[in-house]
Amino acid sequence: MVIVGVDGNGTTRFETDLDHGMNLDALAFDHGYIVLRPLEARMVDSDLRLRLLVRPAAGEPGPVPVPPPMDPGLVLTDDDAPIVRQRVAAYAVVLSDLGLLATQYSDRTAVAGRWGMPGGGLDDAEEPTAGVLREVDEETSQPISLGPLTRVQTAHWIGVNPHGLIEDFHAVRLIYSATCAAPTEPVVQEQDGTTASARWISLDAWPSLNWTANWQRILADMLAEP
């Protein structure tokens, strides 16, 4: 994945690969810039390129590096060699007259029973916008109109995946806004996947669902915007 920092005049200020485990804010700061917001993510010559609007750093302290957390109780020995994996996924925060579209994680995940947004990992060479539309259809069967890329979040941890393997995992999440003009009762079309169920929930009631901690933070931020 290639990260491109662009200033307010559209001039490229840096271009670099996103190394495994790297935080976007730390990467930009290493080049002397502060990330303001994402601009777009798209495939160019078989590379996924993420453009960010940046400004020069002005004396503020940079992000403090922290080691990736490990699953509670996990102890690595000299014989353990975690599988190194970077996964880029695209998600949509979908609003309609019925409220917010939510999906519940299945027991194939580490957060079974909790709630998040529709979306998932991109296929090889798949455009992020095509990927998020595909995922929303598979997980909810709702027709949506995709808005802009509003958030890019990275997370890095070491833990046991649902297959029982130890992974050094780097998640890159592209989060889009979206609307649904003709909402219906959501139907999960993908069988035996990571989504157990889907539903619309009113904007007044959304905090009542048992969200993952990550989605709780993101939604509190996004839904508070005017």
TIPATI-756810 format. One record per residue: residue in one letter; x negated, y, z negated of N, C-alpha, C in turn. Coordinates in pm, whole numbers, plus 32768, in hexadecimal, padded with zeros to 4 digits. Last residue first. Layout:
// residues N
<'A' <X Y Z> <X Y Z> <X Y Z>>;
...
This chain:
// residues 226
<'P' <8883 86E2 7B30> <88FD 871F 7B66> <8919 86EE 7BF3>>;
<'E' <881C 85BD 7A79> <8800 8627 7ADB> <8882 8660 7B12>>;
<'A' <8860 84E7 79E3> <8865 856A 79A0> <884D 85DD 7A01>>;
<'L' <882D 840F 7A7C> <88BA 8435 7A6C> <88CB 84B8 7A22>>;
<'M' <8713 83FB 7A67> <8753 841B 7AE7> <87E2 844C 7AD5>>;
<'D' <86E4 83C4 7951> <86A4 8434 7995> <86F2 845D 7A12>>;
<'A' <8779 82E5 791F> <878C 835A 78C8> <8752 83D6 790A>>;
<'L' <8709 823A 79DE> <8792 826B 79F0> <87AD 82E6 7998>>;
<'I' <8606 820F 7974> <8617 8249 79F9> <86A2 8285 7A09>>;
<'R' <863B 8199 7877> <85F1 8218 7881> <860B 825C 7908>>;
<'Q' <86C7 80B2 78C3> <8704 8110 7864> <86C1 8198 7870>>;
<'W' <860C 802D 795C> <867E 806B 799F> <86C8 80CB 7943>>;
<'N' <8558 7FDF 788C> <852B 802E 78FE> <859F 8075 7941>>;
<'A' <85EF 7F3F 77E4> <85B9 7FBE 77B0> <858F 8019 7822>>;
<'T' <8718 7EC7 7883> <868C 7EB8 7861> <8658 7F41 7832>>;
<'W' <885A 7EFD 77E3> <87F8 7F12 784D> <876E 7EE2 7821>>;
<'N' <8975 7EA8 778F> <88F3 7E7E 7758> <888A 7E84 77C7>>;
<'L' <8A5B 7FBE 779C> <8A23 7F41 77CF> <8999 7F27 7793>>;
<'S' <8A95 80BA 7740> <8AC4 8049 76F0> <8A8D 7FC4 7722>>;
<'P' <8A4F 8187 77EC> <89F1 8165 7780> <8A1A 80E9 7730>>;
<'W' <8B34 8196 78A0> <8ABB 814C 78C8> <8A5D 812F 7853>>;
<'A' <8C1D 821D 7871> <8C07 81A2 7825> <8B81 8160 7842>>;
<'D' <8C2C 82F5 7918> <8C3A 830D 7889> <8C0E 8293 7837>>;
<'L' <8C1F 8281 7A11> <8BAC 82D0 79E4> <8BB4 82F0 794F>>;
<'S' <8C95 812D 7A17> <8CAC 81BD 7A19> <8C33 8207 79E2>>;
<'I' <8C10 8031 7AE3> <8C29 8061 7A5B> <8C35 80F8 7A5F>>;
<'W' <8C37 7F18 7BB3> <8C39 7FA9 7BA7> <8C55 7FCD 7B16>>;
<'R' <8B5F 7DF7 7BB7> <8BDB 7E3D 7B95> <8BC7 7ED3 7BA4>>;
<'A' <8AE5 7CA7 7BD6> <8ADE 7D36 7BF7> <8B63 7D75 7BD5>>;
<'S' <8A15 7B91 7B70> <8A95 7BD3 7B89> <8A7C 7C65 7BA8>>;
<'A' <8913 7B28 7B89> <897F 7AD2 7B58> <8A08 7B0D 7B78>>;
<'T' <87FB 7B28 7C53> <8871 7B76 7C2B> <88E2 7B19 7C04>>;
<'T' <8735 7A8B 7CB6> <8717 7AD1 7C39> <878D 7B24 7C06>>;
<'G' <87E2 796C 7D37> <877B 79D2 7D3D> <8769 7A13 7CB4>>;
<'D' <88AC 78B9 7D74> <8836 7888 7D2C> <87C2 78EB 7D36>>;
<'Q' <8919 796A 7E97> <892E 7902 7E34> <88AA 78D5 7DF6>>;
<'E' <8980 7AA3 7EF4> <8909 7A4F 7EE7> <891E 79EA 7E77>>;
<'Q' <8A66 7B36 7ECC> <8A62 7AD8 7F3C> <89ED 7A77 7F33>>;
<'V' <8B33 7BA7 7DDB> <8AA7 7B7D 7DED> <8AA4 7B13 7E59>>;
<'V' <8C0C 7CAF 7E09> <8BFC 7C1E 7E16> <8B69 7C01 7E2C>>;
<'P' <8CD1 7DB6 7D7C> <8C50 7D7F 7DA5> <8C4F 7CE6 7DA5>>;
<'E' <8DF1 7E35 7E06> <8DC2 7DDF 7D9A> <8D3D 7D9E 7DC4>>;
<'T' <8D87 7F61 7EB5> <8DE2 7EF0 7E9F> <8DAE 7EA1 7E27>>;
<'P' <8D6F 80B4 7F2D> <8D49 8048 7ED1> <8DB4 7FDD 7EC4>>;
<'A' <8D24 816A 8012> <8D97 810F 800C> <8D77 809A 7FB0>>;
<'A' <8C3E 81FD 7FF7> <8CBB 8246 8014> <8D35 81ED 8005>>;
<'C' <8B37 8209 7F28> <8B90 81A6 7F67> <8C18 81E8 7F79>>;
<'T' <89E6 8288 7F2D> <8A75 8295 7F12> <8AC0 8225 7F59>>;
<'A' <88A1 82A3 7E90> <88FD 8272 7EF7> <898C 828B 7ECC>>;
<'S' <8740 82CD 7E5C> <87CA 82EF 7E3B> <8822 82BF 7EAD>>;
<'Y' <863D 81DA 7E25> <8688 8234 7E7C> <870D 8259 7E3A>>;
<'I' <8506 8183 7DBA> <858F 8194 7D8D> <85D3 8201 7DDF>>;
<'L' <8417 808F 7DBE> <8448 8101 7E0B> <84DD 8110 7DED>>;
<'R' <8329 800F 7CEB> <83B9 8018 7D01> <83DB 809B 7D48>>;
<'V' <823B 7F26 7CC3> <824D 7FAB 7CFE> <82DF 7FB4 7D27>>;
<'A' <8193 7E68 7BD1> <8212 7E86 7C13> <8211 7F16 7C46>>;
<'H' <80AC 7D7E 7BA6> <80B3 7E0E 7BBF> <8132 7E28 7C0F>>;
<'F' <8040 7C81 7ACA> <80A9 7CB1 7B25> <80AA 7D49 7B2C>>;
<'D' <7FAD 7B6C 7AA2> <7F82 7BF7 7A90> <7FD2 7C45 7AF7>>;
<'E' <805B 7A51 7A27> <8043 7AB2 7A91> <800A 7B34 7A58>>;
<'I' <8076 78FD 79EE> <8046 797C 79B6> <8021 79D9 7A29>>;
<'L' <81A0 7844 7A2D> <8118 7867 7A51> <80F3 78EF 7A15>>;
<'G' <82AB 7805 7A11> <824E 77D6 79AC> <81BD 77F4 79C8>>;
<'H' <8359 7877 7AB9> <832A 77F2 7AE0> <82C4 77BB 7A7D>>;
<'P' <8387 7978 7A57> <83F0 7912 7A45> <83C7 7885 7A6C>>;
<'N' <823B 79C5 79CD> <82AA 79DB 7A28> <8313 796C 7A17>>;
<'V' <81A0 7A51 78BA> <81C9 79D2 78F6> <8243 79EB 794E>>;
<'G' <80BF 7B6A 78E5> <8124 7B1A 78A2> <8141 7A9B 78EE>>;
<'I' <804C 7CAD 78E3> <8022 7C22 78F0> <8085 7BCE 78A1>>;
<'W' <80A4 7DD5 79A2> <80A0 7D83 792A> <806D 7CF7 794B>>;
<'H' <8105 7F0B 7A14> <809B 7EA7 7A1A> <809B 7E59 7998>>;
<'A' <81C4 7FD8 7AEE> <81B6 7F96 7A6D> <8152 7F24 7A7D>>;
<'T' <8235 8104 7B89> <81DC 8091 7B86> <81D9 805A 7AF8>>;
<'Q' <832C 81A3 7C4E> <82FD 817B 7BC9> <82A1 8103 7BD6>>;
<'V' <83B1 82AF 7CE9> <8358 823D 7CFF> <831B 821E 7C78>>;
<'R' <84E7 8345 7D45> <8488 831E 7CDE> <842D 82B1 7D16>>;
<'T' <8577 8382 7E2D> <8576 83E1 7DBE> <850E 83C3 7D52>>;
<'L' <85B2 8385 7F7A> <855D 8344 7F17> <854A 83A7 7EA5>>;
<'P' <8705 83ED 7FCD> <8673 83F8 7FCC> <8631 839B 7F66>>;
<'G' <880D 8300 801A> <87D9 8387 800B> <8741 8386 8007>>;
<'L' <88D5 822A 80DC> <885A 823C 8090> <8831 82CE 8090>>;
<'S' <8A0F 81B8 80AC> <89C4 821C 80F8> <894B 8242 80A5>>;
<'I' <8A82 8061 80A4> <8A53 80DD 8066> <8A13 8138 80CE>>;
<'P' <8B64 7F62 8062> <8B27 7FB4 80CB> <8AFD 803B 8092>>;
<'Q' <8B24 7E4F 7F89> <8B5A 7ED6 7F98> <8B15 7F20 800A>>;
<'S' <8AD0 7D56 7F31> <8B27 7D5C 7FA7> <8B65 7DE5 7FBC>>;
<'T' <8A10 7D28 7E6B> <8A8F 7D67 7E45> <8AF7 7D69 7EB3>>;
<'E' <892B 7CA5 7EC7> <894A 7C9F 7E38> <89D2 7CD6 7E12>>;
<'E' <891F 7CCD 7FDC> <8914 7C45 7FA5> <8947 7C3D 7F16>>;
<'D' <8932 7DE8 7FEA> <8998 7D93 8028> <8996 7D07 7FEC>>;
<'V' <884A 7E32 7F64> <88CC 7E5E 7F2F> <893C 7E08 7F69>>;
<'E' <8789 7DC0 800F> <8797 7D91 7F85> <881F 7DB8 7F4B>>;
<'R' <87AA 7E55 80FD> <87BB 7DC3 80FC> <87D6 7D91 806F>>;
<'L' <8769 7F55 80A0> <87EF 7F3B 80D6> <880D 7EA5 80D6>>;
<'V' <865E 7F2B 805C> <86BD 7F4A 7FF1> <874D 7F37 8022>>;
<'G' <85EC 7EEE 8159> <85E8 7E8F 80EB> <864E 7EAD 8080>>;
<'A' <860B 7FD6 81EC> <8651 7F5D 8218> <8657 7EF7 81A7>>;
<'T' <8564 807B 8155> <85F1 809E 8161> <8643 8026 8190>>;
<'P' <8467 7FF8 8171> <84AA 8001 80EF> <853F 8022 80F8>>;
<'E' <843C 7F0F 8278> <844C 7F9B 8252> <8495 7FA2 81CC>>;
<'E' <8369 7DF5 8257> <83F1 7E2B 8256> <83F0 7EBE 822F>>;
<'A' <827D 7D66 8250> <828D 7DCB 82B9> <831A 7E06 82C0>>;
<'D' <8315 7C68 8195> <829D 7C92 81DC> <82C1 7CF3 824E>>;
<'D' <841D 7CF2 80C5> <83E2 7C8A 8118> <8366 7CC0 815E>>;
<'L' <841F 7D81 7F7F> <8422 7D92 8010> <83E6 7D17 8053>>;
<'G' <84E8 7D2C 7E62> <846B 7D2E 7EAB> <847C 7D3A 7F41>>;
<'G' <860F 7DF3 7E18> <85B2 7D86 7E07> <8539 7D94 7E60>>;
<'G' <875C 7E54 7DAA> <86DF 7E65 7DF2> <8684 7DEF 7DDB>>;
<'P' <8837 7EFA 7CC9> <8822 7E9C 7D37> <87A1 7EBD 7D82>>;
<'M' <87C4 7F31 7B76> <87F7 7F63 7BF5> <87E2 7EFA 7C62>>;
<'G' <8824 7E76 7A50> <87CD 7ED0 7A9A> <8812 7F00 7B17>>;
<'W' <884C 7DC5 7917> <887F 7E07 798F> <8817 7E64 79CC>>;
<'R' <882A 7C75 788D> <8820 7D06 7887> <8842 7D40 7911>>;
<'G' <8833 7B68 78C1> <88A3 7BA4 787B> <889D 7C3A 7872>>;
<'A' <86D4 7B34 78B9> <875A 7AFF 78D7> <87C4 7B42 7881>>;
<'V' <85CD 7B85 78E7> <862A 7BE0 78A0> <86BA 7BB6 78BD>>;
<'A' <8533 7AE9 7983> <850C 7AF0 78F6> <856A 7B47 78A5>>;
<'T' <8609 7A29 7A64> <85B2 7A99 7A40> <858E 7A92 79AC>>;
<'R' <86C2 796D 7A8A> <8645 795B 7AD5> <85E2 79CC 7AB8>>;
<'D' <87AA 79B3 7A13> <874A 796B 79C0> <86CC 7944 7A0C>>;
<'S' <87E0 7B02 7AA1> <87FF 7A75 7A8A> <8794 7A34 7A32>>;
<'Y' <884C 7C4D 7A56> <87E1 7BEF 7A75> <880A 7B60 7A4E>>;
<'Q' <894D 7D06 7AF0> <8920 7CBD 7A78> <88BA 7C53 7AA0>>;
<'T' <896C 7E4D 7B73> <8959 7DBE 7B89> <8920 7D7E 7B0B>>;
<'A' <8A49 7F5F 7BBE> <89E8 7F1C 7B68> <89E1 7E88 7B88>>;
<'L' <8AA1 8096 7C32> <8A98 800A 7C59> <8A27 7FC7 7C0A>>;
<'L' <8B70 817F 7B91> <8AE7 8154 7BAD> <8AE7 80BF 7BCA>>;
<'G' <8CAC 81E8 7C0B> <8C3E 81F8 7BAD> <8BB8 81CB 7BE2>>;
<'L' <8D71 81EE 7CC3> <8D80 818D 7C57> <8D0F 8195 7BF0>>;
<'D' <8D1E 829A 7D83> <8D90 82C5 7D31> <8DA6 8268 7CBB>>;
<'S' <8BBA 825A 7D5C> <8C36 825F 7DAA> <8CA4 8296 7D50>>;
<'L' <8A57 822B 7D77> <8ACC 8269 7D37> <8B43 8266 7D96>>;
<'V' <8937 8170 7D42> <89AB 8185 7D98> <8A20 81BD 7D46>>;
<'V' <87F5 8163 7D5C> <8853 8191 7CF5> <88CD 81C3 7D41>>;
<'A' <8740 8057 7DE2> <879A 80C8 7DFC> <87EE 80E4 7D80>>;
<'Y' <85EA 7FEB 7E1F> <8669 7FE8 7DD6> <86BD 8062 7DFA>>;
<'A' <84E0 7F1C 7E87> <8531 7F94 7E9F> <85BA 7F82 7E60>>;
<'A' <8390 7EB6 7E36> <8420 7E9F 7E3B> <8468 7F23 7E4E>>;
<'V' <8262 7E16 7E4E> <82A9 7E93 7E6D> <833C 7E71 7E7F>>;
<'R' <817D 7D7E 7D7D> <8200 7D6E 7DBF> <823F 7DF7 7DD2>>;
<'Q' <8053 7CD9 7D57> <8090 7D5D 7D62> <8110 7D4E 7DB3>>;
<'R' <7FB2 7BEE 7C8B> <801D 7C07 7CED> <804D 7C97 7CE4>>;
<'V' <7EDE 7AF3 7C2A> <7EE5 7B84 7C3F> <7F4C 7BA0 7CAD>>;
<'I' <7F03 7A01 7B39> <7F1B 7A1F 7BC6> <7F2C 7AB6 7BD5>>;
<'P' <7E08 79DB 7A3D> <7E8C 7A08 7A6A> <7E92 7A1F 7B01>>;
<'A' <7D65 78DE 79D1> <7D4B 793D 7A3D> <7DD2 796C 7A71>>;
<'D' <7CE0 7849 78B3> <7D56 7885 78F1> <7D2D 78EB 795B>>;
<'D' <7BFC 7801 7837> <7C28 77AB 78A6> <7CA1 77E5 78EF>>;
<'D' <7BDF 78AA 7764> <7B7F 78B7 77D2> <7BA9 7866 784C>>;
<'T' <7D38 78FF 7717> <7CB7 78C1 76FC> <7C5B 78D5 7774>>;
<'L' <7E2B 79DC 769A> <7DDE 79AC 770D> <7D5B 7970 76DE>>;
<'V' <7F5C 79C5 7604> <7ECD 79CA 75E7> <7E82 798E 765E>>;
<'L' <8090 7A52 75C1> <803A 7A1B 762A> <7FA8 7A31 7606>>;
<'G' <8124 7AD6 7502> <80FE 7A4C 74E8> <80A4 7A0E 7552>>;
<'P' <81C5 7BA8 75EB> <81AD 7B86 755E> <818C 7AF2 754D>>;
<'D' <8111 7BE7 7718> <8187 7BAF 76D7> <8167 7B8D 7646>>;
<'M' <803E 7D0B 7711> <8054 7C7C 7727> <80D4 7C51 76E2>>;
<'P' <7FFB 7E42 77BE> <802E 7DF3 774E> <803E 7D61 7776>>;
<'P' <7EC9 7EB5 784A> <7F4F 7E7F 7861> <7F7F 7E2F 77EA>>;
<'P' <7E2F 7FC9 7799> <7E2A 7F43 77D1> <7EB6 7F0E 77E8>>;
<'V' <7E42 811C 7809> <7E63 80B8 77A3> <7E5B 802E 77E4>>;
<'P' <7DCA 8267 7838> <7DCF 81DB 7864> <7DEC 817D 77F0>>;
<'V' <7E8D 8383 7832> <7E31 8333 77DF> <7E39 82A1 780D>>;
<'P' <7E94 8472 7939> <7ED1 8401 78F3> <7E68 83B1 78A7>>;
<'G' <7DE2 85AA 78F2> <7E11 853E 7947> <7E52 84CF 78F5>>;
<'P' <7E3C 86F3 7882> <7DF8 8672 786F> <7E35 8607 78C9>>;
<'E' <7E2C 8811 795E> <7E75 87BA 7903> <7E2C 8734 78F4>>;
<'G' <7DA6 88A8 7A1C> <7D6F 88A1 7996> <7DB9 884A 7935>>;
<'A' <7E52 8882 7AFC> <7E2D 8908 7ACD> <7E01 8903 7A3B>>;
<'A' <7E52 87CA 7C2B> <7E4F 87CA 7B9A> <7E18 8850 7B69>>;
<'P' <7F10 882F 7D48> <7E8F 8821 7D04> <7E9F 881D 7C6C>>;
<'R' <802E 875D 7D90> <7FF2 87E1 7D7F> <7F6B 87CE 7D3B>>;
<'V' <80EA 868F 7E7A> <808D 86A5 7E0B> <8066 8737 7E03>>;
<'L' <81CA 85A2 7EEB> <81B1 8631 7EE3> <815C 864A 7E67>>;
<'L' <8166 8476 7F89> <818B 84BB 7F0F> <8170 8550 7F1D>>;
<'R' <81AC 835F 804F> <8185 83EA 804D> <81BD 842D 7FD0>>;
<'L' <8140 8220 8082> <8193 826F 8027> <815B 82FC 8023>>;
<'R' <8143 8126 816E> <8107 81A7 8149> <816C 81F6 80F6>>;
<'L' <80F3 7FE4 81B6> <8158 8036 8173> <8114 80B3 8140>>;
<'D' <8079 7F83 82F1> <805B 7FB0 8269> <80D1 7FFE 8232>>;
<'S' <80B7 7F50 83F9> <80B6 7EDF 839C> <808D 7F03 830E>>;
<'D' <80C5 8059 8460> <805D 7FFB 848C> <8048 7F8C 8425>>;
<'V' <817F 80B9 8359> <8131 80F3 83C8> <80C1 8092 83E8>>;
<'M' <82AD 80C0 82A8> <8245 806E 82E3> <8203 80BA 8358>>;
<'R' <82E5 81B2 81A0> <8306 816E 821D> <828F 8120 8250>>;
<'A' <836B 8292 80C0> <831D 8217 80CA> <8347 81D2 814A>>;
<'E' <835A 83EE 8061> <8390 837F 80AF> <8333 8308 80A4>>;
<'L' <832D 8490 7F74> <8367 84C5 7FF0> <83A6 8456 8044>>;
<'P' <833A 84B0 7E0E> <8323 8463 7E88> <8366 84A5 7F00>>;
<'R' <82AB 85CD 7D5E> <831A 8573 7D7E> <82F5 8521 7DF9>>;
<'L' <81B4 8620 7CE8> <8231 8669 7CD2> <82AB 8610 7CED>>;
<'V' <8084 85BF 7C59> <80F6 8595 7CAC> <8173 85E5 7C85>>;
<'I' <7F5F 867D 7C67> <7FD1 8655 7C15> <8044 8631 7C72>>;
<'Y' <7E00 8642 7CB7> <7E88 8671 7CD3> <7EEC 8638 7C6E>>;
<'G' <7D00 85D5 7CC8> <7D0E 8662 7CA6> <7D9A 869A 7CB7>>;
<'H' <7CE8 84CB 7CE5> <7CC9 851A 7D5C> <7CDE 85B0 7D44>>;
<'D' <7D3E 8475 7BF2> <7CB4 8455 7C16> <7C87 84A3 7C91>>;
<'F' <7E49 84B8 7C0A> <7DF4 850B 7BB4> <7D61 84F1 7BD2>>;
<'A' <7EA7 83E9 7CAC> <7EA8 8472 7CDF> <7E4A 84CA 7C8E>>;
<'L' <7E81 8312 7BF6> <7E3F 8311 7C78> <7E37 83A0 7CB0>>;
<'A' <7F29 8358 7B25> <7E9A 834F 7B0D> <7E4C 8353 7B90>>;
<'D' <8020 834A 7BA6> <7FF6 83C9 7B6C> <7F5E 83CA 7B54>>;
<'L' <8028 8239 7BEF> <8026 82A2 7C56> <7FF6 8328 7C1E>>;
<'N' <7F4F 8145 7B64> <7FC0 819E 7B50> <7FB7 8212 7BB4>>;
<'M' <7EDF 800A 7BD3> <7ECB 809A 7BCE> <7F4F 80E4 7BBE>>;
<'G' <7EF1 7EF8 7BF7> <7EFB 7F2D 7B6F> <7EF4 7FC4 7B63>>;
<'H' <7E30 7EF4 7D1A> <7E80 7EA7 7CBB> <7E7B 7EE5 7C30>>;
<'D' <7E2E 8031 7DC9> <7DEF 7FB9 7D93> <7E49 7F75 7D2E>>;
<'L' <7EA6 80BA 7ED2> <7ED3 80A9 7E48> <7E98 8026 7E15>>;
<'D' <7DBD 816B 7FA1> <7E0A 80F3 7F80> <7E35 80F7 7EEE>>;
<'T' <7DE8 82C5 8004> <7D9E 8258 7FC5> <7DF9 81E0 7FAE>>;
<'E' <7DC0 8411 8045> <7DFB 8397 807B> <7DA8 8322 8048>>;
<'F' <7E04 856B 8000> <7DB9 84EF 7FEC> <7E07 847B 8026>>;
<'R' <7E84 8639 8084> <7E19 865A 8026> <7DC8 85E0 7FFE>>;
<'T' <7F1E 86A2 81A8> <7EF3 862E 815C> <7E7A 8652 8107>>;
<'T' <8009 87A7 81AB> <7F7E 877F 81C4> <7F59 8708 816C>>;
<'G' <80FC 8817 8178> <80F9 879F 81CB> <806E 876E 81EC>>;
<'N' <80FF 88DE 80C6> <80F5 8906 8152> <80F2 888F 81B0>>;
<'G' <80F9 8861 7FCF> <8174 88A3 7FF9> <8174 88D4 8087>>;
<'D' <8031 8735 8013> <8054 87B1 7FCC> <80D2 87F0 8006>>;
<'V' <802A 85D7 7FDE> <8044 8644 803C> <8069 86C1 7FED>>;
<'G' <7F89 84A4 7FC7> <7FB0 851C 7F7F> <7FB8 8592 7FDE>>;
<'V' <7FD6 835F 8005> <7FAF 83DA 8049> <7FE4 8450 7FF8>>;
<'I' <7F7B 8213 7FD8> <7FB5 8288 7F98> <7F7D 8305 7FDB>>;
<'V' <7FC4 80D8 805B> <7F74 8152 8069> <7FBF 81C8 802C>>;
<'M' <7FAA 7F89 8000> <8000 8000 8000> <7FA7 807B 8000>>;
